[in-house]
Amino acid sequence: MIVVLFLVFFVLNAPLDAELERGALSSVVALRANFICNRIPGLTPRQRSICRKRPNAIVTIGEGVQLGINECQYQFRNNRWNCSSSGAENTMFGHTHKVGSREAAFTYAITSAGVTYSITQACSLGKLKRCSCDQSKKKSKVLNEGWKWGGCSADIKHGLKFSRKFLDAREIEQNARSLMNKHNNRAGRKAVKENMGTECKCHGVSGSCTTKTCWTTLPPFRKIGDHLLRKYKKGKLVVPMVGGRNRRPVYLTLKRSRLSHTKPRRSDIVYLQKSPNYCDYDASVGSLGTVGRKCNRTSSGTDGCDLMCCGRGYNTHQYTKTWQCNCKFHWCCYVQCNKCSERTEEYACK
């Protein structure tokens, strides 16, 4: 996927021949967009249409997907499932798991959040056409609190809208899994919106703060990852409710609710099936297994050898690490160091 996106960026930004007439510029760009968008595998017809209309945004989407992957791998670095098997980049192009597990749900939420974040950020930096700063806050008056909107507020509305338009266009199957994916896409977008911040700058004589100019800002993406991890731990098991002439799934309800037909909250992460144990390799459930994974022999948590290795035991690897230490500068002019060493052990699951 990264190679494809690099090709998109390179072709769409390659210089035109000097003799090319200005009037032909738009048609050439359109041809380039068609060439690239038709060759990205797995896009739905609607996604291809979006790609042709806004080809540069596809690069930003790819950056957002990678942002989500990196955060997913950080949040689950000490778990049996560490997101390396998620194939999260394929949420642009297809389903990442064949089962609707809690981990699949998190993958969609964090990827959607990453795309929303990157699109919003790119707008503020002037990298995308059709968006910039949030124009709705440009003409506001001084509020009662003594401050007014100013600066470049992040256009979160555009980020939310474009992320929904592109990622939800993947869900065309009208089944329970598509309902689950769209719900978790929305949960990821809401995580970005709910964690937006505000920065202000004081104005006045001699450093006084007679008035303040404020603008909305994106938070560090780690804050969004932490937020979604909490949602993951409180994930809701759901079941589809069918309706209509074709008796297809039309919405999701909480499986363990006391009240019938209770829908989950829009910010909830929802899943359809219980998670596998991820101990053994099983591509059908997105599990790489834990053979060879490093573990902590003294930990009783999920990174401990007992839990990480699923009771199979672990191998011990001993090695000696050496480095220069206690360096001193001698006049004139050389540095003399001692050689220090440390013997360490690493543990890996059998």
Secondary structure, 3 states (H helix, E strand, C coil): CHHHHHHHHHHHHCCCCCCCCHHHHHHHHHHHHHHHHCCCCCCCHHHHHHHHHCHHHHHHHHHHHHHHHHHHHHHCCCCCCCCCCCCHHHHHCCCCCCCCCHHHHHHHHHHHHHHHHHHHHHHHCCCCCCCCECHHHCCCCCCCCCEEECCCCECHHHHHHHHHHHHHHHCCCCCHHHHHHHHHHHHHHHHHHHCCEEEEEEECHHHCCCEEEEEEECCCHHHHHHHHHHHHHCCEEEEEEEECCCCEEEEEEECCCCCCCCCCCCCCCEECCCCCCCCCEEHHHCEECCCCCEEECCCCCCCEHHHHCCCCCEEEEEEEEEEEEEEEEECCCEEEEEEEEEEEEEEEEC
